[in-house]
C-alpha cells in the first residue's frame, strides 16, 4: 500500500526538512515499523532512502506545505491525518481514480514499490510567456503550457518522475512508472501534487 501524508510548516528549509522527517516517521509507525531500526542515507544523486528497508519513501515541500509518500507491503493503520486540505484529481490517466482520500491521507492500496513525489505552490502572478520558455528549455514535454496551472502540472510530474528514478529533475530514463496528479487547495493557496509509482 502507498500512503501520502501532509503537514503544515514554516516556509524555511530547516522547518520543511524537519516536517518531512516527522511525516516519514509517522508513516513508518502507521505501517508498524520503527524508524530507529533503519539507517537513512542519500544516493549520490540526492535521493533519500533507508538501507535494506522493506519500504520506499519520497518527501517534498513547497512554501508552507510538506508531504511524504511511502509504500510498503504491510498493513496500514493510522488515523492521524489532518484534513486541512481540499484535494481533487487533475485530469490525467484513468488509473488516477484508484487513489483514495481519507482522513487527510491519500491512499493507493495496490502500490508497494518505488515511489516519487513532488509538490509545488502555484504562483498565479508568474508570467506565462516566461513559463513557456522554461517549459521548452527544461521540461520533457512537447506541449507549451496553456495556463499557469498547466505549467505546474507538467513541472511536478517531471520532478516526481526524477525522484522515482533517483536521477533527479533532468532524468530522461525511460520507465514504466505511472503518474497521478492532484490540485490541492489550502485556504487561498493552490498547490499541484504529482506522484510517480509502479
Secondary structure per residue as TSV (DSSP state, phi and psi in degrees):
chain	resnum	aa	ss	phi	psi
A	1	X	-	360.0	143.9
A	2	X	E	-109.1	143.1
A	3	X	E	-138.2	143.2
A	4	X	E	-124.7	124.9
A	5	X	E	-115.3	155.7
A	6	X	E	-128.5	151.7
A	7	X	E	-147.9	147.3
A	8	X	E	-84.4	147.0
A	9	X	-	-154.4	167.4
A	10	X	-	-69.9	151.7
A	11	X	S	-84.4	64.0
A	12	X	S	-146.3	149.2
A	13	X	H	-57.2	-45.3
A	14	X	H	-59.1	-42.6
A	15	X	H	-69.5	-39.6
A	16	X	H	-65.1	-42.9
A	17	X	H	-63.0	-45.5
A	18	X	H	-62.6	-39.5
A	19	X	H	-64.2	-39.4
A	20	X	H	-62.9	-41.7
A	21	X	H	-64.8	-42.1
A	22	X	H	-61.7	-43.1
A	23	X	H	-64.6	-42.3
A	24	X	H	-58.7	-47.3
A	25	X	H	-66.9	-37.2
A	26	X	H	-62.2	-45.4
A	27	X	H	-65.5	-37.4
A	28	X	H	-59.5	-45.6
A	29	X	H	-60.7	-38.7
A	30	X	H	-64.8	-29.0
A	31	X	T	-87.1	4.1
A	32	X	T	77.7	23.4
A	33	X	-	-113.3	147.9
A	34	X	-	-97.4	117.2
A	35	X	G	-57.0	-29.9
A	36	X	G	-70.9	-12.3
A	37	X	G	-83.3	-3.6
A	38	X	S	-124.9	149.9
A	39	X	-	-100.0	125.1
A	40	X	E	-101.2	138.5
A	41	X	E	-146.8	-173.8
A	42	X	E	-134.0	146.7
A	43	X	-	-73.0	171.7
A	44	X	T	-59.6	-27.4
A	45	X	T	-86.0	-4.1
A	46	X	-	98.3	5.0
A	47	X	-	-77.5	123.2
A	48	X	E	-73.3	145.4
A	49	X	E	-156.3	167.9
A	50	X	E	-110.4	131.3
A	51	X	T	-65.3	129.5
A	52	X	T	49.4	43.5
A	53	X	-	-100.9	150.8
A	54	X	S	-90.3	29.9
A	55	X	E	-150.1	164.4
A	56	X	E	-126.4	148.6
A	57	X	E	-148.6	161.9
A	58	X	E	-150.7	140.1
A	59	X	E	-123.8	143.7
A	60	X	E	-146.6	154.0
A	61	X	E	-150.9	152.8
A	62	X	E	-154.5	124.9
A	63	X	T	56.4	-119.7
A	64	X	T	-99.8	14.7
A	65	X	E	-126.0	132.8
A	66	X	E	-124.4	147.6
A	67	X	E	-143.1	154.6
A	68	X	E	-136.7	129.8
A	69	X	E	-106.9	138.4
A	70	X	E	-142.2	141.8
A	71	X	E	-130.6	143.1
A	72	X	E	-162.2	159.5
A	73	X	S	-97.2	54.7
A	74	X	S	-132.7	155.3
A	75	X	-	-63.0	145.2
A	76	X	-	-109.8	127.2
A	77	X	-	-139.5	102.7
A	78	X	-	-160.4	135.2
A	79	X	-	-126.9	32.6
A	80	X	-	-96.0	0.3
A	81	X	-	-66.0	144.4
A	82	X	-	-104.3	123.5
A	83	X	-	-87.9	58.2
A	84	X	-	-91.1	-2.8
A	85	X	-	-109.2	151.4
A	86	X	E	-107.9	130.5
A	87	X	E	-128.4	140.5
A	88	X	E	-139.7	147.3
A	89	X	E	-65.4	139.9
A	90	X	-	-93.5	142.2
A	91	X	S	-51.6	119.1
A	92	X	-	-158.6	-159.2
A	93	X	-	-58.8	149.8
A	94	X	G	-57.3	-26.7
A	95	X	G	-68.6	-8.2
A	96	X	G	-60.6	-28.3
A	97	X	G	-68.1	-9.8
A	98	X	G	-75.7	-13.6
A	99	X	-	-70.9	144.1
A	100	X	E	-120.1	137.9
A	101	X	E	-113.3	105.1
A	102	X	E	-135.5	129.2
A	103	X	T	48.9	39.6
A	104	X	T	78.0	9.2
A	105	X	E	-123.4	136.4
A	106	X	E	-94.8	128.2
A	107	X	E	-120.2	146.1
A	108	X	E	-136.1	98.2
A	109	X	T	-60.4	-29.5
A	110	X	T	-84.1	-8.7
A	111	X	-	-95.9	134.0
A	112	X	-	-140.9	2.0
A	113	X	S	-99.4	-153.4
A	114	X	-	-58.1	153.2
A	115	X	E	-152.3	147.0
A	116	X	E	-140.6	142.8
A	117	X	E	-139.3	146.5
A	118	X	E	-144.0	141.6
A	119	X	E	-131.8	139.5
A	120	X	E	-141.0	135.2
A	121	X	E	-78.3	134.2
A	122	X	-	-79.5	128.2
A	123	X	-	-99.6	96.5
A	124	X	T	-72.1	-8.9
A	125	X	T	-88.8	-0.6
A	126	X	S	-69.2	152.3
A	127	X	-	-85.0	118.9
A	128	X	H	-62.0	-34.7
A	129	X	H	-63.8	-40.0
A	130	X	H	-66.9	-40.4
A	131	X	H	-64.5	-33.5
A	132	X	H	-65.3	-39.3
A	133	X	H	-65.6	-40.4
A	134	X	H	-62.6	-41.8
A	135	X	H	-59.1	-49.1
A	136	X	H	-62.5	-34.8
A	137	X	H	-82.8	-38.2
A	138	X	H	-116.1	-26.1
A	139	X	-	-92.6	148.5
A	140	X	S	-90.0	31.6
A	141	X	-	-109.9	149.6
A	142	X	S	-93.3	-10.7
A	143	X	S	-93.5	139.7
A	144	X	-	-84.2	137.2
A	145	X	-	-63.7	136.4
A	146	X	S	-95.1	-7.8
A	147	X	S	-153.6	166.5
A	148	X	H	-63.6	-40.6
A	149	X	H	-63.1	-36.9
A	150	X	H	-61.0	-39.5
A	151	X	H	-61.9	-47.8
A	152	X	H	-66.5	-33.4
A	153	X	H	-59.7	-49.9
A	154	X	H	-65.8	-41.6
A	155	X	H	-62.0	-48.8
A	156	X	H	-66.2	-32.5
A	157	X	H	-65.7	-42.5
A	158	X	H	-67.6	-40.6
A	159	X	H	-64.6	-42.9
A	160	X	H	-62.9	-39.8
A	161	X	H	-65.6	-39.3
A	162	X	H	-64.2	-35.1
A	163	X	H	-73.1	-34.2
A	164	X	H	-62.5	-49.1
A	165	X	H	-75.1	-22.6
A	166	X	T	83.7	5.0
A	167	X	S	-99.7	-2.0
A	168	X	-	88.2	-177.2
A	169	X	T	-56.6	-36.5
A	170	X	T	-91.1	12.7
A	171	X	-	-56.4	139.3
A	172	X	-	-122.8	14.7
A	173	X	-	-62.6	132.2
A	174	X	-	-77.1	130.2
A	175	X	-	-141.7	157.9
A	176	X	-	-93.4	18.3
A	177	X	-	-62.9	144.4
A	178	X	E	-93.3	153.1
A	179	X	E	-128.6	131.1
A	180	X	E	-123.6	141.5
A	181	X	E	-128.0	147.6
A	182	X	E	-136.0	151.1
A	183	X	E	-108.2	123.9
A	184	X	E	-110.9	141.5
A	185	X	E	-118.6	114.8
A	186	X	E	-117.1	99.6
A	187	X	T	55.4	-113.7
A	188	X	T	-101.9	7.6
A	189	X	E	-101.2	141.9
A	190	X	E	-112.9	134.8
A	191	X	E	-124.6	153.3
A	192	X	E	-112.5	139.6
A	193	X	E	-129.0	130.6
A	194	X	E	-128.8	144.3
A	195	X	E	-130.0	127.6
A	196	X	E	-105.0	136.0
A	197	X	E	-158.1	167.4
A	198	X	-	-131.8	360.0
